[in-house]
Amino acid sequence: MSVSHKHSHDGGHGHSHAPADFGNAFLIGILLNTGFVIVEAVYGWMSGSMALIADAGHNLSDVLALLLAWGASVAAKRPASVRFTYGFKSSTILAALLNAGLLLIAIGAILFETLNRMAEPPAVQGETMAIVAGIGIVINAGTAALFMRGQHDINIRGAFLHMAADALVSAGVVIAGLAIMWTGESWIDPAVSFAIVLVIAWGTWGLLKDSVAMSMLAVPKGISESGVREYLESLSGVEAVHDLHIWPMSTTETALTAHLIIPTGHPGDQFLRDVAHDLEHHHRIGHTTLQIELTFSACAAGC
């Protein structure tokens, strides 16, 4: 039996390798949002607006999320070591999972206070709500724009979605503030706060689901296991494919291992290079390991 491995690390293909450098975007987003959290919390307390305080709490969780995502993106670029042979690439997956957890905590805290205020809505300064939330629209939308070009990375996509959702939430608070000014009805504030919780929960569910799937080494979104299998089985000389595994190494890099049964013998290094190239360019899999076998062993049927 002839066995050969081909691990593709060819450079020059940015769509499946290390993430782009968003260091400046993270720094600007963190500074802007930290400042706004302080302003929003102070004016939320002064005006009696739970909607503003809820949005401030959400923005605080987003600052922590940006810090985690930034730290993970930096760690992912560290070289591999004897113990961590993949480096720290998977830290980006852990960051996404932790970010989802932070949002769940924020949802619980905001929902608890919102329900209390629904029972006895306090007087609220609608004008202050509208002005402060209007500033939030500008800050959050501007921060979201900084991450718009990194949607293929769940870490960057999470940052973008958080900021974009915050901009929409701030728009809702502006509308609530104006409505309170026109009607004088204080119940509008906790009602909007509850709507904010629903918006956060909706976005959190998607992030949580994706990050859990990646942490469980599920085939990444956008990659078809059956399509990859069909491609490998269609290769010249390949009689069968078994032990096919596709998993995320990080939020931007995907790995594959497979056994190819080729009775005619080893097809040569160029064959392996071509397969790795096609998997990278057509299936977004940048790290490929292939084992060539001459016969279909008993283990291949169920190992």
HELIX and SHEET records of a PDB file:
HELIX    1   1 GLY A   23  SER A   47  1                                  25    
HELIX    2   2 MET A   50  ALA A   75  1                                  26    
HELIX    3   3 SER A   91  ALA A  119  1                                  29    
HELIX    4   4 GLY A  126  LEU A  146  1                                  21    
HELIX    5   5 MET A  148  GLY A  150  5                                   3    
HELIX    6   6 ILE A  154  THR A  183  1                                  30    
HELIX    7   7 ILE A  188  SER A  215  1                                  28    
HELIX    8   8 GLU A  225  GLU A  233  1                                   9    
HELIX    9   9 ASP A  269  HIS A  283  1                                  15    
HELIX   10  10 CYS A  299  ALA A  301  5                                   3    
SHEET    1   A 3 ALA A 240  PRO A 248  0                                        
SHEET    2   A 3 THR A 254  ILE A 261 -1                                        
SHEET    3   A 3 HIS A 287  GLU A 293  1                                        
END                                                                             
